[in-house]
Amino acid sequence: MKKIVIGIYLIIGILSFGQEERFTAKLLGTADGKIINSINGEKICPLASVTKMMTILVTYDAISKGEITMNDMVDIPEEARKVGGSRIWMTVEDRLSVRDLLKATAIYSANNAAYSLAYYVANGDLNEFVKRMNEKAESLGMINTSYYTPAGLPPHMTGTAMDVSTVNDIYKLSIELLKNDDYMKIASMKEAGIRNGQQRFKSRNKLLGIDGIYGMKTGHHSLAGYNISIVSKKNNLNMLEIVFGSPDEKTRDTVVLEDLDKFHNDYGYIDLLVQGEKLGTLKVKDGIESEVSFYAENNYSKLLAKSIKIEKLVTIKKNMKAPVEAGTVVGEYKILIDGKTYLKNELKIDHSIERMGFFQRIFN
């Protein structure tokens, strides 16, 4: 049933492609999972080479489990050498390390490198590797994703169904890959070499180094349009954006840069509380201490639109008479965002306040 639904959405997406739109779907979010903006977030679209992100993740999983190592030398199978589209040079007797194949897959988007990894990780069983891809997607909550190949080539080149997903699902995958420091070092390379530097290639991601962008993956074929998942670090903010279905590379990249620019102009971390900030003072009648002041114990900031209205409301009891026991609730503070309570906490006396003696009260 899931595959039927995906098929229907895919047909709709393909029929609508070619309209004078800048993208089919897009999502902008933080690295910790806060979605800032999503348009057609659940629209199922062809992935093209964005598929390789999962191939890379499954390969790293195999490395972490000790099934393979980065330095393993891989005999390139004939099936991988024959794969078309974007590719690196390979010969019949070629052997490449897992690391070189990862570089070629991540940076140059080489289809034959992606297939070589898939065959090697799954001991020659391509179906088993694709099964791992789908199981990993399920474990990440990618509910609208279906993989059929390790590279994302269109059906007329693979004889399988289309690799499909949504920007919401690829956002989850991007967050997961962002945790992998080794992959991010590779994904950030504008140029790289393999075969001990004998073969070099440039990244397909022309946005690297612009506006803090340092990864992750591009994708394109005729049925998918131009896709991309990027991560950008600027103003101490790690932002992710996924764009699907742009009519050309320039339009896709412009959408990304415009969205990042608008985000940094409109959003930022805003201090809701600053450690040591005075919140208010309690007056205590007849107490050894005549007043007690309350201060914010911690810093508290939140990523918000700069135009948002923030209010701080503090209420403290009046006519409080000693003695006052430690732990007595004497008020509360609230942080309101656009009129809605976002943060709320009680104000408590942290120590007992004794009542003054009779003569002290007379004297005072």
N, C-alpha and C positions, 0 to 999 in steps of 0.2 A: 504493500500500500504506500509506503514511504517513497519507493522508487517511482510509482505512478504519479504521485503528487509532484515530485521533483521534475519529472518529465513534462508535466503540464506547465509548470512555472517556467521551465527552460524554453519551451516552445514560444510562450508569450514573450519572454525576454528577447529571443532571437528575432521574432517578428517586429518587435518595437525598436530593435537596434537599427541605427541609421537615421533616426530622427535627429533633428537639430538640437541635441542635448549634449551637455558637456560631460555627463556621466550617467550611468544607470543607477548606481548606488554608492554611498560613501558614508564613512564614520570617522569622527574625531574623538579621541578619548585619552585619558591619562594612563600611565603605565601601571597604576594600581587599580584600574578597572572602572573609573568614573567616566561615563560616556557624556561628552559635552554636546555633541550633535550627531544625529544619525538620520539619514534620508534613505528610505527603502532598505532599512537594515536587515529585514528578513526576506528580501527578494533573492531568489535563487538564481545564480549567475554562473556561466562558465568560468573556470579558474585560470585556464592557460598555465603558464609556468609558475604561478603562485602555488600550484600543486606541489612544487619542489620543496616548499617550506616544510611540509609534513614528511617528505622523503628524508630531508635533512634531520628532522627531529627523531624519526624512527631509527636512523643510523646512529645518532648520538645515544639513543636509548640502548642500542646493541653494544656500543662501546662501554657505557656505564655498567652494563651487566657482565662485562668481561667476555662477551661472545666474539668480539673482534677488537682490534686495536687500530690506532691511527696510523701506525707504521706497517701494517699488513700490506703486502704487495698483492694486488688483485690481477688475476688473469682475465683479460677482457673477453667475455663471451661473444660469439658471432652475432647473437641476437641484439646485443647492445651496440656493436659496431655498425649495424645496418640501420639503426634508428636515424630518422631524418631531422630536419629543422636545425636549430642552433646546435653546434657540435664542436668538439675539439678533435684534432688529428689523432687517429688511432690506427695501428697496424695489426696484422693478424697475430703476431707474436708479442704484442704490447703487454706490458705490466705497469700498473700505476698504483701508488700508495693510496690508502683510504683518504688520507689528508689531501692529496692532490685531486682526487675525485670530488671531495667535498668542496674544495676551492672552485673547481670548474663548474660544479652544480650551482653553488651559491652566488658566485661572482659573474661568470660568463653565461650562466643558465644553459649549460651544455646538456642536451638530452641524452647523449650516449653516456655521459658521466653519471647521470641520475639512474639510468637503467643498469649501469655497471654496479653501482652501490646496491640497488635493489636485489639483483641476482646474487651478489656476494653475501649480503646480510642474511638472506633467506635460503642460502645453500642451493641456489639455482632455481628455486621455486618462486616465480614472479607472483603467482596468485597468493602465496603465503605472505609475501611482502605487502601486497595491497590489503590483505586481511589485517595485517598489523597496523597499517595506516588508518583504516576505518575503526579499529578497536581503540587506537590512540585518540582519534577524533571524538569518539563516544565518551572516553574517559575525561575529556576536557569540556564536555557539555556542548559539543558542536553538533547540534541536533538536526541541522539542515544541510549537512555535508555528506557527499558520497564520492569516494575515490575509486577509480578503475585502473589508473596507471600511475607510475612514479614521476611522470614528467609533465602531464597536462596537455599533451598534444591532442588535436581534434580527432573525432571518431574516424574520419576517412583515412587517417594515418595509422590508427591503432587497431581498428576493428572492434573496439569496445565502446561502451557508453561514454558520455562526456563527464569529466571531473567537474563537480559543481559544489558551490558553497554560497554563503552570504557574507557580507562585510561584518556582521555581528559575530559570526563564527570565526572568521579569520582574525578578528580582533582578539579573541580568546587565544588562538594559536600564536599570534604575535607576542602577546604578554608572556606566554610560556617560553618562547624562543628567546625573549629578552633576558631571561634568567640565565641563559647559557653564555658565559663570558667568551668561551672559545669561538662559538659561532658568531658572536657579535664582532669579534676582532676580524674574522673573515669577511663578514657582510659589510664591514666599513671600508674595505680596501677598494680604492679606485682602480688599482691595477695590481696584478699578481702574476707570479711565475710558478710553473710546475716543471717536473722532470729536472730538478736541480737548476731551475732558472732557464732551461733551454727553450721552453715555450712560454710566451707571455700573452696576456689578454687583458682587456679593459672591462670594467664593470658595466653592465647594462643599465645600472641605476645612475643616471646623469645628475641626480639631485644631491649626491653625496657631497658633503662639505658646505652646502648652501643652507642657511637658516638653521644651523645646528644638526642637520640630517646626517645620520651615520649608519643607516641600514634601512630596509631589510631585503625586499625582493620585488622584482618586476615580473610582468607576464603579458603575453600578447599572442593571439591568433585571430583569424578572420571572424570567427563566431563569438569570440569573447570581447573583442576590442582591446583597449590598453588598460591593464590592471596594475596596481601597485600597493604594497604595504610598506610604510616608512616609519622610522622612529626618529624623533628630533629632540635634542636637549638644548634648551635655551632658557635663560633666567631661572636656572635650577629646576626646570620642569621637563620631565620626560614625557613627550606626547607621541601618540601613535595615530596615524591616519591610514585608512584603507580606501582606495577608490577603484571602482569596477566600471568597465564599459565605456571608457572615453573613446572618442573617434580617432584620436591620434595621440602620440606621445607628448607633444607640446601642450595640448589642452589638458591632459591628465596632470602633468607636472605643474601647470599654472594653477589648477584647482587646488593642489596640495599647498603650494606656496601662499596663495591667497587666504586659504583657511588658517594656516599657521600664523600669518601676519595679523589677521583679524582676531584670532584667539589671544595673541600676546597683547594686542591693543585693548581688548575688552575684558580680559581675565587676569587674575593674579592671586597670590596668597595674601589674605587679609587677616590681620591680627584681631581675633575676637577677645582674647585676654592676654595680658602681658604679665609674666611672673613679677610679683612685687607691686603690681598696680593696686592702688587703694580703692576698695569697693564701697566703704562706708564706715561709720562710727556709731557704736551703741553707747548711750548715756546710761549710767547706773547710779540711781539715787541711794545715798547712804552707804555706798560701797567703799571699801578700802581703795579700790580703783574707781575713779569717777567716770571713766570711759574706756572702751575697748575698740580698737580699730581692726578692720578685716582687710586682708590683702589676697590677691590672686596667688595661688600656690604654684601654678604652672603656666607655661606659655600654651596658648591654644590658637592655632591659625587654620584657615580653611580656604581651599581654592574656590573663588567666587567671582561672579561678574563684578567689575569695578563700579558699575552703576547701581548695584543692589543697595537697599536701605537696611542698615544695621542699627539696632537699638539695644541699649543696656539698661535694664530696670533693676534697681536694688530697693528692697523693702526691709526696714529694720524696726523692731518693736520700740515703742516709746513708753516712758514712765516705768521702765524696768527698775525694780527695787531689789537691793541686796538682802539676803545672800542669793547668789546665783551659782548653781552647781555646774561643774564641768560637763560638757556635752549637751547643755541646754540649747535648743534651737531658738534663735532670736530673730531670724529673718531668712531671706533667700535672695538670690540674684537670677536674672533671666537674660539670655541673649536672644533677641528676636531678629529674624531675617525676613524682610518683607512682611512684617506683621505676624509671623508665625514663630512660636517658641522653638528654638533649635537647641539651646543648652540651658539647663536649669539645675540649680544646686542650693542646698540649705547652707545657712550661716550658723555655725555652732560656736559656743564658748569653749575654748580648748583647756581652760583651767578654772577652778573655782574662784569666785569673788566673795570674800567674807564681808559681813556687815561691820561697819565701824562701831566702836564702843559708844556708850551713852555720852560720855564727856566729849569724845571726838565729834559726835554729831552736834552737840551743843556749841562747841567751839566753831565748827564749820558754819 
